[in-house]
Amino acid sequence: MGVKEQDVLRFFDRHSAALPLYERFADKLTERFLQTEIKVQKTQITFKNRHVYACVSFLRVRKKAELPDPYFVLTLGLPYPLESDRVAAKTEPYPGRWTTHIVISQLADLDEELFQWIRQAYEFAESK
């Protein structure tokens, strides 16, 4: 079942400048991870295989003045704490599962390093 464009547009209603960046991200992600289901919700867009492995949101992971414009937050579920300057916040909601938030604000952020982390989150979700 495909994602309804009007649901995505509604999600980005207050953040329309981030929509082209998200569309590029979603295209790259779905090209690499063919078994991905996408669900647009009120506060986030989820990406899942057997389980959710990534989410896009506008979570306030930094002070408003420190967030670029436009941006969105990519949240990954990983089995370890990701050590990178690109990580805005991370928590361990339960042992062996780390929730990691990364601010995405430009096309250059959609690089191989990011998609390697997404692959690890994808494989972690698939193995649960």
C-alpha positions in Angstrom: 0.0 0.0 0.0 1.5 3.3 -1.0 1.8 6.5 1.0 -0.9 9.0 0.2 0.6 12.2 -1.1 -2.0 14.4 0.7 -1.0 12.7 4.0 2.7 13.7 3.4 1.7 17.2 2.4 -0.5 17.6 5.6 2.4 16.3 7.7 4.8 19.0 6.2 2.1 21.7 6.3 4.0 23.9 8.8 7.4 22.8 7.5 6.9 23.0 3.7 10.5 24.1 3.1 11.7 20.7 4.4 9.4 18.7 2.0 11.8 18.5 -1.0 14.6 17.3 1.4 12.3 14.7 2.8 11.1 13.6 -0.7 14.8 13.1 -1.7 15.4 11.2 1.5 12.4 8.9 1.1 13.3 8.2 -2.5 16.8 7.2 -1.6 15.6 5.1 1.3 13.0 3.2 -0.6 15.4 2.5 -3.5 17.8 0.8 -1.0 15.3 -0.9 1.3 12.6 -2.4 -0.9 10.7 -4.1 1.9 9.9 -0.9 3.7 6.4 0.2 4.7 5.8 3.9 5.2 3.1 5.2 7.5 2.3 8.9 7.9 1.1 9.7 11.4 0.2 13.0 13.1 3.6 13.5 14.7 5.9 11.3 12.6 6.4 9.3 9.5 7.5 5.7 10.3 9.6 3.4 8.1 9.3 -0.3 9.0 10.1 -3.8 7.9 9.1 -6.3 10.5 9.4 -3.5 13.1 9.9 0.3 12.9 13.5 1.1 12.1 13.4 4.8 11.4 11.1 7.8 11.9 11.0 11.3 10.5 9.6 14.0 12.8 10.1 17.6 13.9 11.1 16.6 17.4 12.8 19.4 19.3 16.2 17.7 19.8 18.0 21.0 20.2 17.1 24.6 21.2 15.0 26.2 18.5 17.7 28.8 17.8 20.2 25.9 17.2 18.0 24.1 14.6 18.6 24.9 10.9 15.8 25.9 8.6 14.6 23.8 6.9 15.2 20.5 8.8 13.7 17.3 9.9 14.8 14.8 12.5 15.6 11.3 11.6 15.3 8.8 14.5 16.9 5.4 14.2 16.6 2.4 16.5 20.1 0.8 16.9 21.6 -1.9 19.1 24.4 0.4 20.3 25.0 4.1 21.0 26.0 5.8 17.8 29.1 8.0 18.4 29.1 10.8 15.9 29.1 14.6 15.9 26.0 14.2 13.7 24.0 12.8 16.5 21.8 15.4 18.2 20.5 13.2 21.0 20.4 9.5 22.0 18.8 7.5 24.7 18.6 3.9 25.8 14.9 3.3 26.4 15.7 -0.3 27.4 18.9 -2.4 27.5 20.3 -3.1 24.0 18.1 -0.6 22.2 19.3 2.9 21.4 17.1 5.6 20.0 19.3 8.0 18.0 18.2 11.4 16.7 20.0 13.1 13.7 19.1 16.5 12.3 18.8 16.5 8.5 19.0 19.9 7.0 20.6 19.7 3.5 21.1 17.2 0.7 24.7 16.7 1.7 23.4 15.0 4.9 21.9 12.2 2.8 25.3 10.6 2.4 26.7 7.1 2.5 27.5 7.3 6.2 23.8 8.1 7.0 22.6 5.2 4.9 25.0 2.8 6.5 23.4 3.7 9.9 20.0 3.3 8.4 21.0 -0.2 7.1 22.1 -1.1 10.6 18.8 0.1 12.0 16.9 -1.8 9.2 18.8 -5.0 10.0 18.3 -4.6 13.7 14.6 -4.2 13.3 14.4 -7.2 10.9 16.2 -9.4 13.4 13.9 -8.7 16.4 
